[in-house]
Amino acid sequence: MKKVLTTFAALALIVSVSSCRETTEEKVEDAVESAVEEADSNMDAAVDAMENAANEAGDAVEDAANEAGDAVEEAANEAGDAMEKAGEEMKEEMDGTDGLN
């Protein structure tokens, strides 16, 4: 009777250990799958953030280039106006119609 009980106890121990091992393996597999899915999600978010930053930087550069072009055009117009005025003043001075004579 003692052998039967010992055998039964050993059999129960073997079954419980193998059952526990399978559960642990499943938990590890689930944890690995979750980690991989989270890493993929984080990678996608990082790629999206980089694309958005690149687009915003491109827009900022384009805006700055437009503003610089406008400033250059305005300065050229002002310089042209100043040259015209100076030319008119020189012509008036040479013609003697500047009001000083």
C-alpha positions as CSV (number, residue, x, y, z in Angstrom):
1,M,0.0,0.0,0.0
2,K,2.9,2.3,0.8
3,K,4.4,1.7,-2.7
4,V,1.0,2.5,-4.3
5,L,0.7,5.8,-2.4
6,T,4.3,6.8,-3.1
7,T,3.9,5.9,-6.8
8,F,0.7,8.0,-6.9
9,A,2.4,10.9,-5.2
10,A,5.3,10.7,-7.6
11,L,2.9,10.6,-10.6
12,A,1.0,13.6,-9.3
13,L,4.3,15.5,-8.8
14,I,5.4,14.7,-12.4
15,V,2.0,15.9,-13.8
16,S,2.0,19.1,-11.8
17,V,5.6,19.9,-12.8
18,S,5.0,19.3,-16.5
19,S,1.8,21.3,-16.3
20,C,3.5,24.2,-14.6
21,R,6.3,24.1,-17.2
22,E,3.8,24.3,-20.1
23,T,2.1,27.3,-18.4
24,T,5.4,29.1,-17.9
25,E,6.4,28.5,-21.5
26,E,3.0,29.9,-22.7
27,K,3.5,32.9,-20.5
28,V,7.0,33.5,-21.9
29,E,5.7,33.2,-25.4
30,D,2.8,35.6,-24.7
31,A,5.2,38.1,-23.1
32,V,7.6,37.9,-26.1
33,E,4.7,38.4,-28.5
34,S,3.5,41.4,-26.5
35,A,7.0,42.9,-26.5
36,V,7.3,42.5,-30.3
37,E,3.9,44.1,-30.9
38,E,4.7,47.0,-28.6
39,A,8.1,47.5,-30.3
40,D,6.4,47.5,-33.7
41,S,3.9,50.0,-32.5
42,N,6.6,52.2,-31.0
43,M,8.6,52.0,-34.2
44,D,5.6,53.1,-36.3
45,A,5.0,56.0,-33.9
46,A,8.6,57.0,-34.2
47,V,8.5,56.9,-38.0
48,D,5.3,59.0,-38.0
49,A,6.9,61.5,-35.7
50,M,10.0,61.7,-37.9
51,E,7.9,62.2,-41.0
52,N,5.9,65.0,-39.4
53,A,9.0,66.7,-38.2
54,A,10.5,66.5,-41.7
55,N,7.4,67.9,-43.2
56,E,7.3,70.8,-40.7
57,A,11.0,71.5,-41.3
58,G,10.4,71.5,-45.0
59,D,7.5,73.9,-44.6
60,A,9.5,76.2,-42.4
61,V,12.4,76.3,-44.9
62,E,9.9,77.0,-47.7
63,D,8.3,79.8,-45.7
64,A,11.7,81.3,-44.9
65,A,12.8,81.1,-48.5
66,N,9.6,82.9,-49.6
67,E,10.1,85.6,-47.0
68,A,13.7,86.1,-48.0
69,G,12.6,86.3,-51.7
70,D,10.0,88.9,-50.8
71,A,12.6,90.9,-48.8
72,V,15.1,90.9,-51.7
73,E,12.4,91.9,-54.1
74,E,11.3,94.8,-51.8
75,A,14.9,95.9,-51.3
76,A,15.5,95.9,-55.1
77,N,12.3,97.9,-55.7
78,E,13.4,100.4,-53.0
79,A,16.9,100.6,-54.5
80,G,15.4,101.2,-58.0
81,D,13.2,103.9,-56.6
82,A,16.1,105.6,-54.9
83,M,18.1,105.4,-58.1
84,E,15.3,107.0,-60.1
85,K,15.0,109.8,-57.6
86,A,18.7,110.4,-57.5
87,G,18.7,110.4,-61.3
88,E,15.9,112.9,-61.4
89,E,17.7,115.1,-58.8
90,M,20.9,115.0,-60.9
91,K,19.0,115.9,-64.0
92,E,17.3,118.8,-62.3
93,E,20.6,120.0,-60.9
94,M,22.2,119.8,-64.4
95,D,19.3,121.5,-66.0
96,G,19.3,124.2,-63.3
97,T,15.7,123.5,-62.3
98,D,16.4,122.3,-58.8
99,G,15.2,125.5,-57.3
100,L,18.6,126.4,-55.9
101,N,19.6,128.8,-58.7
